Amino acid sequence: MDINNRKSSTYITAAIGVVFFGILLVQFLFFENPSDYDVTVQNLRIQKDSQFAKSTESPITEPQKFKGLSYFPPTEAYKVQASFKAYPSGDTLFMRTTSNEIQKMIRVGKIQFQLFKHDYELSAYKPTGSGESRYFIPFKDMTNGLSTYGGGRYLDVEIKNPSSFMLDFNFAYNPYCVYNEKYSCPLPPAENMLSIELFAGEKMYKAD
């Protein structure tokens, strides 16, 4: 190789180095690395996809064709501090289902929280006779029928400290009837309709 070729090689190497450094700089300035929270949420979503694809109890009708659920990106703005006010005795509520049946629930209390500087509340329930420590929160919001299931979505919460706990809408999920019509799923009551668009959690499922 003559001197001119060696010089060209050096210039090319230097140019590649400059370009590579530029790419790293752009990534550093304009793209954030995923946070530990984002990674945790994404890993749980991957686990759920795996269970839906492999479990014999999967609600997916054709798991061999299943390519995964669709979600909004994890956003910590939808992870909020909440408080819980229990009802002294608990009210009985008859919750209608997607198959027009009636499911008996106990309204155990109210969850109060603030989202984007506005106050909201949701009722929490559990099935009659249930000893579960987790509460069931079916809810609707302004994305239903657009980017999310028209019948609403669910959250499950375990409340250890009623005065302050985390309510995370990134874990909002679809009822099983979204994937398979053989399931009968409770419909959120009118008291759990939120007048806000919640761009968090699971989106509408579209089977291929």
N, C-alpha and C positions, 0 to 999 in steps of 0.2 A: 504493500500500500504506500503511495507517495505522500508527500507532505500535504498536498491539497486535500487528498481524501481523508487524512488524519484530522485536518482542521475541520472538514465538513462533519466528520463523525463527532468531534468534540462539540461543534455548534448544535448538532441535532440532539445530542445527549443533554446539553444545557437547556435547549428549548423544551424538551420533554419534561425536564425537572421543573422548569418555570410553570408549564401548564399544569403539572401534577400539584404543585404548591398552590396554584390558583384555585384548582378544584377544591382542595382541602380548605382554603381560606373562605371560599363561597359557602361550603357546607357549614363551616364554623359560624359565619356571620348570619346566614339566612335560614339554616335548618337546625332545629334543636334535636339533640339526641333523645331517644325515648327515655322517659323517666322510669324509675322503679315501679311506680304505680301503673304506668302504661303497659309495661312488660308483664306485670302480674295479671292485669285484666286480659291481655291478649293470650297469655298462657292458659287461663281458665276457659277462654273461648275455644282454643284449640282442643282442650280436653273434652269440652261438650261436643264439638264436632266429631271427635273420635268415638265418643259413646254413642252418638246418633248413628254413626256409620257401622258400628260393630255390635252393639248390644242387641240381644234378642228381644228386649223390651223397648226398643226404639219406636217412636211414633211415626217415623218416616216409612212410607209405604214401599218404597224401592230403595233401600239403603245402598245397594250396589251402584246406584246412579247419583247418590248424594255427594254434592261437592262443597258442602259447608253452608252455614247460616250467614246472613248478612247483618252487619252491625254499623252503627254510627261509630266514628273513632272515639276512643276513651277521652273524656274531658272532665277534668277535676272540678270544673264549675258546677257540674251536676252532682257532685258529692258534697252534701250539705249537713250542717249541724241541725239536729231535730230534737224535740222533746215529746214526751208521751204522757197523756192524761188518761188514766184508766177510769172506766165506768165502775161504780161500786159493785153492781151485780151483773152487769153485762146484759145487753138487749138481744133478743132473738130477732133475726132478720131472715126473711125468705128470699133467697137470691135466685133469680131466673138463670137458666143455662142456655147454651146455644141450641140444644135440642128441645127447648121449650119445657123443660122439666123444672122442678123447684128444688133447690138445695138449702137446707137449714144451716144457718151460720149464727155464731155468737159475735155481736159487735163488742169488742173488748175495750175499745178506747179510741182516742183521737191522737193522731200524729201531727204536730205543728212544726212548720219550718219556713224559712225564707229563701227565695230563689230570685236572683237578680233584683234584689231590694223590694220584692213584693212578698206579702205573707200568704201562706197557703196552709191547708190542712187536709188530711186524708183519714178516713176511718180504717181501723185495723180489725181483722176478723180471725176467727178460727172455727173449724167445724164443731158442731155440737158433740160433746163426749170426747173431744180430743185432749190429750195430755201434752200436746206439743208446746214447746217453749217458744217456737217461732210463730210469728203472726203473718197472716196472709193479707196482702194489700192489692186488690184489683183496682186499676185506675184507667181513666181515659184522658187524653189530652188533644190538642189541636192538630197533631200530626196524623191522627187515626183516619184511615181511608185514603191517605196520601202516601206518606213514606212508611207508615206503620199499619199494623192490622186494624181494620175498622172496628172490631169488637173490643179493643183495649188490650192492655198488657198487665203483667203481674210483677210484684216485688214480694220477697220474703224477708222479714227482719227478725232478728233476735235482740231483744232489748234488755240489756243488763243494768243500765243506768237510765231510768226514765227521764231524768232532768237534762241529759245530754248524750246523744248517740249519733252515729253517722247514718244518714239515709242516702244511698247511692243509686241514682237512676241509670248509671252505666250498666247495672245488673238487671235492668228491666227485661223481662222475657215474655215470649209469646205463649199462650195456652196451647196445649197439644192439638186442639181441634183445628189449628191453623195448618198442621201437617197432615192430619188424618180425620176425616169426617165421622169416624166411628166413636170419637171421644165427645163427651158432653161437658162443656166447660162453663163455669160461672161467669156471668156478665157483670161488669162493674156497675154498681148502683149509681143513681144520679148524684148522690152526695160525694162521690169520688171522681167527678168530672173536673179537670183542671183547665182553667182558661189561659193556657200557655202552650207553646210548642216545645216539646221536650225532645231535642235532637240528641238523644242518648239511649243506649241499650240496643235491643234487637229491632231490626227493621222487618218489613213485610217479607215473608218467605216466598220465594218463587222456585218451584220445582222445575228442573230442566226437562 
